[in-house]
């Protein structure tokens, strides 16, 4: 399915995509801030709080809202929550802990390519040849990041396992990005905010069930200060990335076609790299600067490719 042209708003959609990317980029730092905890504990901490925050926000309207959510929609929300939240964050945290921020960012950087390729098959989507320059620059940027990562990775963790986790996270989130975009087209009676809160309820329930297993599988004894830090980081990521970031992303999905949605994921890559440089207290290398340039121009070319058809469709509808 494809978003009708009259619903497109490039300016607002891109702004929402940038905001979501800035907030989502923070999740790459979280595993470094609470390294003594397992990836499953990190996921449970973040998403149980996401569910609690969502429950508190939806409670005043729950009696009315609950009647608009059939069983089939709950099934959709649950598999999207698992693919895009629970499984993705466990895999991402494992990738960062074992392979580092930069290597993980490289692999996740291929998300726009996969999502754009899938979106190009939608009805009325732009032909792939018009998106090829943007996709080429996206791939070039990811390769530059990967080249730099291979020559600067000095922490002896488990780089191959980290790479496998990153690739699995890539697949998991691609399923979510495509499925969520198409679900929002079908579920237009839900606002982006309400869809995010319902997703939060599903995600929170999943991770509440997983919490005892997460605690059982962690052999480490944590002190009060570590648990306090864990709670603070989990709450921050839940509020900023899950509540605010997801709401912006869902709104963007309602405004942009899937072929452009894919390119918006690049903002998460850009911001996560920036946060990584701040964390490592260094400036980007020449290769990483080239990667930044490729990513920025990739988005600009994709926006340019979409602007003319949308303008033509708008003019036709008002004629």
Secondary structure, DSSP 8 states (H G I E B T S, - for coil): ----GGG--HHHHHHHHHHHHHHHTTHHHHHHHTTTS-HHHHHHHHHHHHHHHHHHHHGGGHHHHGGG--HHHHHHHHHHHIIIIIHHHHHHHHHHHHH-HHHHHHHHTTHHHHHHHHHTTSTT---HHHHHHHHHHHHHHHHHHHHHHHHH----S-HHHHHHHHHHHHHHHHHHHHHHHHHHHHTTTS-HHHHHHHHHHHHHHHHHHHHHHHHHH------HHHHHHHHHHHHHHIIIIIIIIHHHHHHHHHHS-HHHHHHHTHHHHHHHHHHHHHHHT----HHHHHHHHHHHHHHHHHHHHHHHHHHHHHHHHH-
